[in-house]
Amino acid sequence: MKLLLTSGGVTNDSIRAALVELLGKPIEEATALAVPSAQWGHPMCRPETVHGFATDRTPPTMTGLGWASVGLLELTALPTIEEARWLPWVQRADVLLVDGGEATYLAHWIEESGLGAVLPSLEDTVWVGVSAGSMALAPRIGDRFTHWRPDDGDAALGLVEFSIYPHVGLFASNTMEDAEQWAAGLGNPAYALDEQSAVVVDGDRVEVVSEGEWRHFR
């Protein structure tokens, strides 16, 4: 897969240009599946916030970017239906738009749904993550962000070699100083991102696209 790992979505022209480059086509010609599942695991999320992701806010940052089509893919439902039904939906999509919420909950349902086993075969698909939708691909998310089953630890999918600290400057508690302390306890590289920053992963290429503030912790 090709990855666009953001804190707040496609929030500026630089991140949008990176998305178009990964897609290899205009957004208006690409089909999307939106994944809201991480929201159900976070205590601050509720049905209204899921609706907000599905309809997108103004300005649009994910589902409202002008896709040729957008569908919803609820991971918690996939184990109840045959893979032969949902797998073609995923294979036909140009992009998976994966919302934020609780990252370990999302990682659990990526695996439990069967989607995790499919991801390695989706070589040309673009994964666009927001917050937990980006964090879930990391080796760890850090205790700072574990709200669902905290006794089970902070391990995530490990599909990338670095962790992500999102929303720098958006909340009073999300400071660069706090991110530095968080990163010190991980044991792996990490990026701290504000809402105007993203990490692009395309094969061996890993780079930051930003019109804001970010930091790489080695």
C-alpha positions as CSV (number, residue, x, y, z in Angstrom):
1,M,0.0,0.0,0.0
2,K,0.9,3.6,-0.4
3,L,0.3,5.6,2.8
4,L,-0.6,9.2,3.6
5,L,-0.5,9.4,7.4
6,T,-2.0,12.7,8.6
7,S,-3.0,14.3,11.9
8,G,-6.1,16.1,10.6
9,G,-6.6,14.9,7.0
10,V,-6.0,16.7,3.7
11,T,-5.8,20.2,5.2
12,N,-3.7,22.1,2.7
13,D,-2.5,22.1,-0.9
14,S,0.8,20.4,-0.1
15,I,-0.9,17.3,1.4
16,R,-3.5,17.3,-1.4
17,A,-0.7,17.3,-4.0
18,A,1.0,14.4,-2.2
19,L,-2.4,12.5,-2.3
20,V,-2.8,13.1,-6.0
21,E,0.8,11.9,-6.6
22,L,0.1,8.7,-4.7
23,L,-3.2,8.1,-6.5
24,G,-1.6,8.7,-9.9
25,K,-4.9,10.3,-11.0
26,P,-7.1,13.3,-10.0
27,I,-9.2,12.9,-6.9
28,E,-12.3,13.4,-9.0
29,E,-11.5,10.2,-10.9
30,A,-10.7,8.1,-7.8
31,T,-13.1,5.9,-5.8
32,A,-12.9,5.9,-2.0
33,L,-14.0,3.8,0.9
34,A,-14.3,5.6,4.2
35,V,-13.6,3.7,7.4
36,P,-15.2,5.2,10.6
37,S,-14.5,2.2,12.9
38,A,-11.9,3.7,15.2
39,Q,-14.5,6.2,16.6
40,W,-16.4,3.5,18.4
41,G,-13.5,2.7,20.6
42,H,-12.8,6.3,21.9
43,P,-14.7,7.8,24.8
44,M,-14.9,11.2,23.2
45,C,-16.6,9.9,20.0
46,R,-20.3,9.5,19.4
47,P,-22.8,8.9,16.6
48,E,-22.7,12.6,15.7
49,T,-18.9,12.6,15.1
50,V,-19.2,9.5,12.9
51,H,-21.8,11.4,10.9
52,G,-19.5,14.3,10.7
53,F,-16.8,12.1,9.2
54,A,-19.2,10.5,6.7
55,T,-20.5,13.9,5.5
56,D,-17.3,15.8,6.0
57,R,-17.0,19.3,7.5
58,T,-16.3,22.7,5.9
59,P,-13.6,22.9,4.6
60,P,-13.6,19.2,3.6
61,T,-10.6,17.2,4.6
62,M,-11.5,13.5,3.8
63,T,-14.8,12.3,2.4
64,G,-15.8,15.6,0.9
65,L,-12.7,16.2,-1.3
66,G,-14.6,15.5,-4.5
67,W,-14.1,11.8,-5.1
68,A,-15.8,10.0,-8.0
69,S,-17.6,7.9,-5.4
70,V,-17.4,7.4,-1.6
71,G,-18.7,4.4,0.3
72,L,-18.6,3.5,4.0
73,L,-16.8,0.3,5.2
74,E,-17.5,-0.6,8.8
75,L,-14.9,-3.1,10.0
76,T,-16.9,-4.4,12.9
77,A,-19.5,-5.7,10.5
78,L,-17.2,-7.6,8.2
79,P,-16.9,-10.7,10.3
80,T,-20.6,-11.2,10.0
81,I,-20.6,-11.4,6.2
82,E,-18.7,-13.5,3.7
83,E,-15.3,-12.3,2.5
84,A,-16.4,-12.9,-1.0
85,R,-18.9,-10.1,-0.6
86,W,-16.7,-7.4,0.9
87,L,-13.3,-8.2,-0.6
88,P,-14.2,-6.9,-4.1
89,W,-15.4,-3.6,-2.5
90,V,-11.9,-3.1,-1.0
91,Q,-10.1,-4.3,-4.1
92,R,-11.9,-1.9,-6.4
93,A,-11.3,1.2,-4.2
94,D,-8.5,3.5,-5.1
95,V,-8.2,4.8,-1.6
96,L,-9.2,3.9,2.0
97,L,-10.0,7.0,4.1
98,V,-9.5,5.8,7.7
99,D,-10.8,8.1,10.4
100,G,-9.5,8.8,13.9
101,G,-10.7,7.5,17.3
102,E,-8.9,4.9,19.3
103,A,-5.9,3.4,17.6
104,T,-5.6,0.1,19.4
105,Y,-9.3,-0.5,18.9
106,L,-8.8,0.2,15.2
107,A,-5.8,-2.1,15.0
108,H,-7.8,-4.9,16.6
109,W,-10.7,-4.6,14.1
110,I,-8.3,-4.3,11.1
111,E,-7.1,-7.8,12.1
112,E,-10.4,-9.2,13.4
113,S,-12.3,-8.1,10.3
114,G,-9.8,-9.8,7.9
115,L,-8.8,-6.6,6.3
116,G,-5.3,-6.9,7.8
117,A,-4.6,-10.1,5.9
118,V,-5.7,-8.4,2.6
119,L,-3.6,-5.2,3.0
120,P,-0.3,-6.6,1.6
121,S,-2.0,-7.5,-1.7
122,L,-3.3,-3.9,-2.2
123,E,-0.1,-2.6,-3.8
124,D,-1.7,0.4,-5.6
125,T,-4.3,1.3,-3.0
126,V,-3.7,4.5,-1.0
127,W,-4.4,4.5,2.7
128,V,-5.2,8.0,4.1
129,G,-5.2,8.0,7.8
130,V,-6.4,10.7,10.2
131,S,-5.0,10.6,13.8
132,A,-5.8,7.0,15.0
133,G,-6.2,6.1,11.3
134,S,-2.5,6.8,11.0
135,M,-1.4,5.7,14.5
136,A,-2.8,2.2,14.1
137,L,-0.2,1.3,11.6
138,A,2.7,1.9,14.0
139,P,4.5,-0.6,16.3
140,R,3.2,1.2,19.3
141,I,0.9,4.2,20.1
142,G,2.2,4.9,23.6
143,D,0.3,4.8,26.8
144,R,-0.6,8.4,26.4
145,F,-3.2,7.5,23.7
146,T,-4.5,4.1,25.0
147,H,-8.1,4.4,26.0
148,W,-9.6,1.0,25.0
149,R,-8.5,-2.0,27.1
150,P,-5.4,-0.1,28.5
151,D,-4.3,-3.3,30.4
152,D,-3.7,-4.9,27.0
153,G,-0.9,-2.5,26.2
154,D,-0.3,-0.1,23.4
155,A,0.9,-2.4,20.6
156,A,-0.5,-1.6,17.1
157,L,-0.1,-3.2,13.7
158,G,3.6,-2.5,13.1
159,L,3.1,-1.9,9.4
160,V,5.5,1.0,9.5
161,E,8.6,1.4,11.7
162,F,7.6,4.6,13.4
163,S,4.9,5.9,15.7
164,I,2.8,9.1,15.3
165,Y,1.9,11.8,17.8
166,P,-1.0,13.7,16.3
167,H,-2.7,17.1,16.9
168,V,0.3,19.1,18.0
169,G,-1.0,22.5,19.0
170,L,-4.7,21.6,18.5
171,F,-5.3,20.7,22.1
172,A,-3.7,22.3,25.2
173,S,-2.3,19.0,26.2
174,N,-0.8,18.2,22.8
175,T,2.5,20.1,22.9
176,M,5.8,19.4,21.3
177,E,7.3,19.0,24.8
178,D,4.7,16.3,25.6
179,A,5.4,14.6,22.3
180,E,9.1,14.5,23.2
181,Q,8.4,12.8,26.5
182,W,6.0,10.4,24.7
183,A,8.6,9.5,22.1
184,A,11.3,8.8,24.7
185,G,9.3,5.9,26.1
186,L,8.6,4.1,22.8
187,G,11.8,2.4,21.7
188,N,11.2,3.2,18.0
189,P,11.3,6.3,15.8
190,A,8.4,8.7,15.8
191,Y,6.9,11.7,14.2
192,A,5.0,14.5,15.9
193,L,2.5,16.2,13.5
194,D,0.3,19.2,13.6
195,E,-2.9,19.5,11.6
196,Q,-1.0,20.8,8.6
197,S,1.5,17.9,8.4
198,A,1.6,14.4,7.1
199,V,4.0,11.5,6.5
200,V,4.1,9.9,3.0
201,V,5.2,6.3,2.7
202,D,5.6,4.9,-0.8
203,G,7.8,1.8,-1.0
204,D,11.2,2.8,0.6
205,R,10.4,6.5,0.5
206,V,9.4,8.1,3.8
207,E,9.0,11.9,3.8
208,V,7.1,14.6,5.6
209,V,4.8,17.0,3.7
210,S,4.0,20.0,5.8
211,E,2.8,23.6,5.8
212,G,3.0,23.6,9.6
213,E,4.9,22.2,12.5
214,W,6.4,18.7,12.9
215,R,9.3,16.9,14.4
216,H,11.1,13.6,13.8
217,F,12.2,11.7,17.0
218,R,15.0,9.2,16.1
